[in-house]
Amino acid sequence: MMRNSWILLFIVTSMSIHCGVNNETIITVTGPIKANAAGAIVPHEHVLVDFIGADSIQPGRYNADSVFQRVLPDLNGLKNSNCNTL
């Protein structure tokens, strides 16, 4: 668990971009937002990675409930650190 915390800290500190106070617009998958409302951004994050290859992934390869249970605390930690945008 400690290793995961260090990885998360590394991701947040090395890959995040803090938006300035201008009013430029960022286009997101959920729609446009003002840049100054985005908070910290993790610009390229994979919540779940399966290294088997996209052509080999099939339904049921992983248990979605187990993934959510494992990942949700980390995502909440990002949100609590002012990371509003993945």
Backbone as JSON Lines, residues from 0, in Angstrom:
{"i":0,"aa":"M","n":[0.83,-1.19,0.0],"ca":[0.0,0.0,0.0],"c":[0.87,1.25,0.0]}
{"i":1,"aa":"M","n":[1.97,1.23,0.75],"ca":[2.86,2.39,0.8],"c":[3.43,2.68,-0.58]}
{"i":2,"aa":"R","n":[3.77,1.63,-1.34],"ca":[4.31,1.81,-2.68],"c":[3.28,2.52,-3.56]}
{"i":3,"aa":"N","n":[2.01,2.12,-3.45],"ca":[0.96,2.76,-4.24],"c":[0.82,4.22,-3.88]}
{"i":4,"aa":"S","n":[0.97,4.56,-2.61],"ca":[0.88,5.96,-2.19],"c":[2.0,6.78,-2.8]}
{"i":5,"aa":"W","n":[3.2,6.22,-2.84],"ca":[4.32,6.93,-3.45],"c":[4.12,7.1,-4.95]}
{"i":6,"aa":"I","n":[3.57,6.07,-5.59],"ca":[3.29,6.17,-7.03],"c":[2.26,7.26,-7.27]}
{"i":7,"aa":"L","n":[1.21,7.29,-6.47],"ca":[0.18,8.31,-6.6],"c":[0.76,9.7,-6.38]}
{"i":8,"aa":"L","n":[1.59,9.85,-5.36],"ca":[2.23,11.14,-5.1],"c":[3.08,11.56,-6.28]}
{"i":9,"aa":"F","n":[3.84,10.62,-6.85],"ca":[4.67,10.93,-8.02],"c":[3.82,11.39,-9.19]}
{"i":10,"aa":"I","n":[2.72,10.69,-9.44],"ca":[1.85,11.05,-10.55],"c":[1.28,12.45,-10.36]}
{"i":11,"aa":"V","n":[0.79,12.71,-9.16],"ca":[0.18,14.01,-8.9],"c":[1.19,15.13,-9.02]}
{"i":12,"aa":"T","n":[2.39,14.95,-8.47],"ca":[3.37,16.04,-8.47],"c":[4.09,16.19,-9.8]}
{"i":13,"aa":"S","n":[4.29,15.11,-10.54],"ca":[5.07,15.23,-11.76],"c":[4.22,15.41,-13.01]}
{"i":14,"aa":"M","n":[2.97,14.97,-12.98],"ca":[2.16,15.05,-14.18],"c":[1.02,16.06,-14.09]}
{"i":15,"aa":"S","n":[0.84,16.67,-12.94],"ca":[-0.29,17.59,-12.81],"c":[0.09,18.96,-13.33]}
{"i":16,"aa":"I","n":[-0.91,19.65,-13.79],"ca":[-0.74,21.01,-14.29],"c":[-1.73,21.87,-13.52]}
{"i":17,"aa":"H","n":[-1.22,22.89,-12.87],"ca":[-2.13,23.77,-12.16],"c":[-2.53,24.9,-13.1]}
{"i":18,"aa":"C","n":[-3.82,25.07,-13.3],"ca":[-4.31,26.1,-14.21],"c":[-4.18,27.47,-13.58]}
{"i":19,"aa":"G","n":[-3.92,28.45,-14.42],"ca":[-3.8,29.82,-13.96],"c":[-5.15,30.45,-13.68]}
{"i":20,"aa":"V","n":[-5.17,31.75,-13.58],"ca":[-6.39,32.45,-13.23],"c":[-7.07,33.07,-14.44]}
{"i":21,"aa":"N","n":[-6.67,32.68,-15.64],"ca":[-7.31,33.24,-16.82],"c":[-8.65,32.56,-17.07]}
{"i":22,"aa":"N","n":[-9.36,33.0,-18.06],"ca":[-10.68,32.46,-18.34],"c":[-10.7,31.64,-19.63]}
{"i":23,"aa":"E","n":[-9.58,31.06,-20.01],"ca":[-9.56,30.21,-21.19],"c":[-10.4,28.97,-20.94]}
{"i":24,"aa":"T","n":[-10.9,28.38,-22.02],"ca":[-11.77,27.22,-21.91],"c":[-10.99,25.96,-22.22]}
{"i":25,"aa":"I","n":[-11.26,24.91,-21.43],"ca":[-10.69,23.59,-21.67],"c":[-11.84,22.7,-22.11]}
{"i":26,"aa":"I","n":[-11.65,21.98,-23.2],"ca":[-12.66,21.06,-23.67],"c":[-12.38,19.7,-23.04]}
{"i":27,"aa":"T","n":[-13.36,19.18,-22.3],"ca":[-13.21,17.88,-21.64],"c":[-14.24,16.91,-22.22]}
{"i":28,"aa":"V","n":[-14.14,15.64,-21.86],"ca":[-15.1,14.66,-22.35],"c":[-16.5,14.91,-21.79]}
{"i":29,"aa":"T","n":[-16.6,15.67,-20.71],"ca":[-17.9,15.98,-20.15],"c":[-18.37,17.37,-20.55]}
{"i":30,"aa":"G","n":[-17.62,18.05,-21.41],"ca":[-17.99,19.37,-21.89],"c":[-16.97,20.42,-21.52]}
{"i":31,"aa":"P","n":[-17.14,21.65,-22.04],"ca":[-16.17,22.72,-21.78],"c":[-16.23,23.2,-20.34]}
{"i":32,"aa":"I","n":[-15.06,23.55,-19.8],"ca":[-14.96,24.16,-18.48],"c":[-13.98,25.32,-18.55]}
{"i":33,"aa":"K","n":[-14.11,26.26,-17.66],"ca":[-13.15,27.36,-17.57],"c":[-11.85,26.83,-16.98]}
{"i":34,"aa":"A","n":[-10.73,27.26,-17.53],"ca":[-9.43,26.76,-17.08],"c":[-9.21,27.0,-15.59]}
{"i":35,"aa":"N","n":[-9.65,28.16,-15.09],"ca":[-9.42,28.44,-13.68],"c":[-10.34,27.64,-12.75]}
{"i":36,"aa":"A","n":[-11.27,26.86,-13.31],"ca":[-12.14,26.01,-12.5],"c":[-11.66,24.56,-12.49]}
{"i":37,"aa":"A","n":[-10.63,24.27,-13.27],"ca":[-10.18,22.88,-13.43],"c":[-9.39,22.37,-12.23]}
{"i":38,"aa":"G","n":[-8.76,23.25,-11.48],"ca":[-7.9,22.79,-10.4],"c":[-6.68,22.09,-10.99]}
{"i":39,"aa":"A","n":[-6.1,21.18,-10.23],"ca":[-4.96,20.4,-10.73],"c":[-5.48,19.39,-11.74]}
{"i":40,"aa":"I","n":[-4.69,19.12,-12.76],"ca":[-5.09,18.21,-13.84],"c":[-4.08,17.08,-13.96]}
{"i":41,"aa":"V","n":[-4.57,15.86,-14.02],"ca":[-3.73,14.71,-14.38],"c":[-4.09,14.43,-15.84]}
{"i":42,"aa":"P","n":[-3.23,14.83,-16.78],"ca":[-3.62,14.85,-18.19],"c":[-3.72,13.5,-18.89]}
{"i":43,"aa":"H","n":[-3.09,12.48,-18.4],"ca":[-3.13,11.19,-19.1],"c":[-3.03,10.09,-18.06]}
{"i":44,"aa":"E","n":[-4.17,9.66,-17.57],"ca":[-4.17,8.68,-16.49],"c":[-4.99,7.47,-16.88]}
{"i":45,"aa":"H","n":[-4.48,6.3,-16.59],"ca":[-5.2,5.04,-16.79],"c":[-5.65,4.54,-15.43]}
{"i":46,"aa":"V","n":[-6.95,4.45,-15.23],"ca":[-7.48,3.96,-13.97],"c":[-7.34,2.45,-13.9]}
{"i":47,"aa":"L","n":[-7.47,1.79,-15.03],"ca":[-7.32,0.34,-15.11],"c":[-6.47,0.03,-16.33]}
{"i":48,"aa":"V","n":[-5.42,-0.74,-16.15],"ca":[-4.55,-1.12,-17.26],"c":[-4.48,-2.63,-17.31]}
{"i":49,"aa":"D","n":[-4.71,-3.19,-18.48],"ca":[-4.59,-4.64,-18.7],"c":[-3.55,-4.83,-19.79]}
{"i":50,"aa":"F","n":[-2.42,-5.36,-19.43],"ca":[-1.29,-5.46,-20.36],"c":[-1.4,-6.64,-21.33]}
{"i":51,"aa":"I","n":[-2.53,-7.32,-21.34],"ca":[-2.69,-8.46,-22.23],"c":[-2.79,-8.01,-23.7]}
{"i":52,"aa":"G","n":[-3.25,-6.8,-23.92],"ca":[-3.43,-6.28,-25.28],"c":[-4.9,-6.06,-25.57]}
{"i":53,"aa":"A","n":[-5.21,-4.96,-26.22],"ca":[-6.6,-4.58,-26.49],"c":[-7.33,-5.64,-27.29]}
{"i":54,"aa":"D","n":[-6.64,-6.33,-28.18],"ca":[-7.3,-7.33,-29.01],"c":[-7.65,-8.6,-28.23]}
{"i":55,"aa":"S","n":[-7.13,-8.76,-27.02],"ca":[-7.37,-9.97,-26.24],"c":[-8.3,-9.75,-25.05]}
{"i":56,"aa":"I","n":[-8.69,-8.52,-24.78],"ca":[-9.56,-8.23,-23.64],"c":[-10.96,-8.74,-23.93]}
{"i":57,"aa":"Q","n":[-11.54,-9.42,-22.96],"ca":[-12.9,-9.94,-23.1],"c":[-13.69,-9.59,-21.84]}
{"i":58,"aa":"P","n":[-15.02,-9.48,-21.97],"ca":[-15.84,-9.22,-20.79],"c":[-15.59,-10.28,-19.71]}
{"i":59,"aa":"G","n":[-15.58,-9.86,-18.48],"ca":[-15.37,-10.78,-17.38],"c":[-13.91,-11.03,-17.04]}
{"i":60,"aa":"R","n":[-12.99,-10.35,-17.73],"ca":[-11.57,-10.55,-17.46],"c":[-11.2,-10.04,-16.06]}
{"i":61,"aa":"Y","n":[-11.93,-9.07,-15.57],"ca":[-11.72,-8.56,-14.22],"c":[-13.07,-8.31,-13.58]}
{"i":62,"aa":"N","n":[-13.08,-8.22,-12.27],"ca":[-14.29,-7.96,-11.51],"c":[-14.4,-6.45,-11.29]}
{"i":63,"aa":"A","n":[-15.39,-5.83,-11.93],"ca":[-15.54,-4.37,-11.86],"c":[-15.69,-3.88,-10.42]}
{"i":64,"aa":"D","n":[-16.44,-4.6,-9.6],"ca":[-16.62,-4.18,-8.2],"c":[-15.29,-4.16,-7.45]}
{"i":65,"aa":"S","n":[-14.44,-5.16,-7.71],"ca":[-13.13,-5.2,-7.06],"c":[-12.25,-4.04,-7.51]}
{"i":66,"aa":"V","n":[-12.33,-3.71,-8.8],"ca":[-11.55,-2.59,-9.32],"c":[-12.01,-1.29,-8.68]}
{"i":67,"aa":"F","n":[-13.33,-1.06,-8.65],"ca":[-13.84,0.16,-8.04],"c":[-13.44,0.25,-6.56]}
{"i":68,"aa":"Q","n":[-13.53,-0.86,-5.85],"ca":[-13.19,-0.88,-4.43],"c":[-11.72,-0.53,-4.22]}
{"i":69,"aa":"R","n":[-10.86,-0.97,-5.12],"ca":[-9.42,-0.72,-4.99],"c":[-9.04,0.69,-5.44]}
{"i":70,"aa":"V","n":[-9.67,1.18,-6.51],"ca":[-9.26,2.44,-7.13],"c":[-9.94,3.66,-6.52]}
{"i":71,"aa":"L","n":[-11.17,3.51,-6.06],"ca":[-11.93,4.66,-5.58],"c":[-11.23,5.44,-4.47]}
{"i":72,"aa":"P","n":[-10.6,4.8,-3.48],"ca":[-9.89,5.6,-2.47],"c":[-8.76,6.46,-3.06]}
{"i":73,"aa":"D","n":[-8.06,5.95,-4.07],"ca":[-7.01,6.74,-4.71],"c":[-7.59,7.92,-5.48]}
{"i":74,"aa":"L","n":[-8.7,7.69,-6.19],"ca":[-9.34,8.78,-6.92],"c":[-9.89,9.84,-5.96]}
{"i":75,"aa":"N","n":[-10.45,9.4,-4.84],"ca":[-10.92,10.35,-3.83],"c":[-9.75,11.13,-3.24]}
{"i":76,"aa":"G","n":[-8.6,10.47,-3.08],"ca":[-7.4,11.17,-2.61],"c":[-6.97,12.26,-3.58]}
{"i":77,"aa":"L","n":[-7.04,11.97,-4.87],"ca":[-6.73,12.99,-5.87],"c":[-7.7,14.15,-5.77]}
{"i":78,"aa":"K","n":[-8.97,13.84,-5.67],"ca":[-10.0,14.89,-5.58],"c":[-9.78,15.74,-4.34]}
{"i":79,"aa":"N","n":[-9.45,15.11,-3.22],"ca":[-9.19,15.86,-1.98],"c":[-7.93,16.71,-2.08]}
{"i":80,"aa":"S","n":[-7.07,16.44,-3.07],"ca":[-5.85,17.22,-3.3],"c":[-6.06,18.27,-4.39]}
{"i":81,"aa":"N","n":[-7.32,18.61,-4.66],"ca":[-7.69,19.61,-5.65],"c":[-7.45,19.15,-7.09]}
{"i":82,"aa":"C","n":[-7.42,17.85,-7.32],"ca":[-7.35,17.35,-8.69],"c":[-8.78,17.1,-9.13]}
{"i":83,"aa":"N","n":[-9.31,18.0,-9.93],"ca":[-10.7,17.92,-10.37],"c":[-10.84,17.34,-11.77]}
{"i":84,"aa":"T","n":[-9.74,17.16,-12.46],"ca":[-9.82,16.77,-13.87],"c":[-8.79,15.7,-14.17]}
{"i":85,"aa":"L","n":[-9.27,14.57,-14.7],"ca":[-8.37,13.51,-15.17],"c":[-8.3,13.58,-16.68]}
